[in-house]
């Protein structure tokens, strides 16, 4: 069933009786060519690209809960390609190009809006780094523009430019950055994978990974054993727990990252804006709510909720940057479990167990990476060779110390994240 504007009008006129379920609810087969553990954005994208690019259709995606119920539905929807270091820069550039054709590819409205991203800076040192990052983005083939204070004031007049502690010096502007509807991305990839024959198995928790003679043979689930020649682990904040089922201990810590949304307001923010002196980012949804977030809660946790001290910290940053929103009512908050790696960069790699593959460590960058991650992980699982944009996302860099990508400049230590 193809979606189109004409179809929406037609169904509206006939009482919406012709819509069909977006995907099937099949029973598990006894065996698949490949099994993907994790039905979030990355796992569903992997299944879609395995089927589309590599002709692998005898695939199952195993999700403990419901599709899109994890981090892909618990983030602040930002899409960007403004990374600086080699290894990350080319990967996120590739992912953004996929975003730009995603709706046509999936025949699904993921509400991708390239409304532009402003990374504010508040000191001479931050300006210098913004210039360096912008040059790296341009060298990669992406867009970047360094804006002075007056130009930013003209474009974003609602900011507090004369804050005594954190005056706005300017911004690095990324015009192709923006937002997308987070859960719609999961639904679009789920529908696309299902149409190509992939089995999407919800409420199918993996309880064990079967390994014989150094090779993966399948998985144990609450819905029975499933044999598979290849198994991919794509479970974000649960990466350490699932990898432990295969006897692996990952260099990953799981932390809660909170997000917030206000009541619907008249349009005021038509871009994405980040605060350089306090980890804070904000945009406005199509419903009018201000969507924003900030730092991690800074303690390991598997709970999909945050704590009040960090909520207060985020609100303080919001008021410092935009005091005009002080009377807006926060309707709800939520937390996603992010898998933090020691150098702030992800892992897309084979493990030491033949047929077992790992995709984790996305830190703050998971949502914007969904298409690129699925594309590269599918290439790895299908060919046993790394995809070029993700070639540096090796797991062994944490053991050897070679190839670390310290994108955030905080050092390869968990306690500094």
RAQUIWO-V118041 format. One record per run of one state. SS is the DSSP state (2 for helix, 1 for strand, 0 for the rest). FROM is the first residue (numbers start at 1). TO is the last residue. If there is no record, write none. Layout:
ss->SS from->FROM to->TO
ss->SS from->FROM to->TO
//
This chain:
ss->0 from->1 to->4
ss->2 from->5 to->13
ss->0 from->14 to->30
ss->1 from->31 to->37
ss->0 from->38 to->40
ss->2 from->41 to->54
ss->0 from->55 to->58
ss->1 from->59 to->62
ss->0 from->63 to->70
ss->2 from->71 to->73
ss->0 from->74 to->77
ss->1 from->78 to->79
ss->0 from->80 to->88
ss->2 from->89 to->100
ss->0 from->101 to->101
ss->2 from->102 to->106
ss->0 from->107 to->112
ss->1 from->113 to->113
ss->0 from->114 to->116
ss->1 from->117 to->121
ss->0 from->122 to->123
ss->2 from->124 to->140
ss->0 from->141 to->144
ss->1 from->145 to->148
ss->2 from->149 to->155
ss->0 from->156 to->169
ss->1 from->170 to->174
ss->0 from->175 to->177
ss->1 from->178 to->179
ss->0 from->180 to->181
ss->2 from->182 to->195
ss->0 from->196 to->198
ss->1 from->199 to->201
ss->0 from->202 to->205
ss->1 from->206 to->212
ss->0 from->213 to->214
ss->1 from->215 to->221
ss->0 from->222 to->223
ss->1 from->224 to->233
ss->0 from->234 to->235
ss->2 from->236 to->244
ss->0 from->245 to->251
ss->1 from->252 to->264
ss->0 from->265 to->271
ss->1 from->272 to->275
ss->0 from->276 to->279
ss->1 from->280 to->284
ss->0 from->285 to->288
ss->1 from->289 to->300
ss->0 from->301 to->307
ss->2 from->308 to->321
ss->0 from->322 to->322
ss->2 from->323 to->325
ss->0 from->326 to->329
ss->1 from->330 to->341
ss->0 from->342 to->346
ss->1 from->347 to->350
ss->0 from->351 to->353
ss->1 from->354 to->354
ss->0 from->355 to->355
ss->1 from->356 to->360
ss->0 from->361 to->369
ss->2 from->370 to->383
ss->0 from->384 to->387
ss->2 from->388 to->390
ss->0 from->391 to->396
ss->2 from->397 to->400
ss->0 from->401 to->413
ss->2 from->414 to->416
ss->0 from->417 to->417
//
